[in-house]
Amino acid sequence: MKTDFKVGQRVWVSPQLTGKADWVEATITEVEHNPFVGIVIEVKTDAGELFFEKEDMFKPMQLREI
């Protein structure tokens, strides 16, 4: 399994994961290679909230249009 996501990288977190109205900025704290579901990303938002999910719930900051 290979991913372009790296610890310390800034990403957008999907509203589907956060329950918020729009995408939320966060910093990756861990990238896990889970043998059952694939790549799992853990992030921490600027507000201190923690989220983790498969990598398709995250987008690199430069790829999301504002």
Backbone torsions as a table, in degrees:
resi	resn	phi	psi	omega
1	MET	NA	132.9	-178.8
2	LYS	-128.7	143.4	177.8
3	THR	-142.3	153.6	176.4
4	ASP	-91.8	-7.7	179.4
5	PHE	-74.7	141.8	-179.1
6	LYS	-135.9	150.1	176.7
7	VAL	-58.0	135.2	-179.0
8	GLY	93.3	-12.5	-179.3
9	GLN	-73.7	142.5	175.3
10	ARG	-85.8	135.0	-178.3
11	VAL	-139.0	165.7	170.5
12	TRP	-97.9	139.2	179.4
13	VAL	-109.5	130.8	-176.8
14	SER	-60.4	140.4	174.6
15	PRO	-61.5	-25.6	177.5
16	GLN	-61.2	-31.6	179.7
17	LEU	-86.9	-42.0	-174.4
18	THR	-85.4	-24.0	-176.0
19	GLY	79.9	7.5	179.7
20	LYS	-91.3	170.2	-176.2
21	ALA	-73.0	-26.6	-176.5
22	ASP	-138.7	172.1	177.1
23	TRP	-62.2	145.9	-176.7
24	VAL	-118.4	139.9	176.6
25	GLU	-77.8	143.9	178.4
26	ALA	-156.8	169.6	177.7
27	THR	-117.1	133.8	179.1
28	ILE	-70.0	129.0	177.9
29	THR	-107.2	-20.8	179.5
30	GLU	-158.6	143.1	173.0
31	VAL	-122.4	116.5	-175.8
32	GLU	-111.7	136.0	175.0
33	HIS	-97.1	88.8	-177.3
34	ASN	-83.8	123.7	-176.3
35	PRO	-68.5	-15.5	-177.4
36	PHE	-95.2	-37.0	-176.3
37	VAL	-118.8	-7.6	-179.4
38	GLY	101.9	-144.2	-178.1
39	ILE	-78.2	127.4	176.4
40	VAL	-117.9	128.7	-178.6
41	ILE	-106.7	134.6	173.4
42	GLU	-114.2	132.8	-177.7
43	VAL	-132.1	162.1	174.0
44	LYS	-128.5	126.6	179.2
45	THR	-79.3	169.5	177.4
46	ASP	-64.2	-24.0	178.3
47	ALA	-84.2	-2.3	177.5
48	GLY	92.2	4.4	178.7
49	GLU	-76.6	141.6	178.1
50	LEU	-108.4	136.5	177.1
51	PHE	-138.2	148.9	172.2
52	PHE	-146.5	145.1	-178.3
53	GLU	-173.2	173.6	175.7
54	LYS	-59.9	154.0	-171.4
55	GLU	-62.7	-16.0	-179.5
56	ASP	-73.3	-5.6	176.9
57	MET	-91.0	2.7	-176.8
58	PHE	-127.4	148.7	175.3
59	LYS	-134.3	138.1	175.0
60	PRO	-58.8	144.8	-175.9
61	MET	-52.7	-41.3	-174.8
62	GLN	-72.7	-13.7	-177.9
63	LEU	-93.4	-13.1	-178.5
64	ARG	-96.2	127.0	176.7
65	GLU	-78.3	138.5	-178.1
66	ILE	-94.2	NA	NA
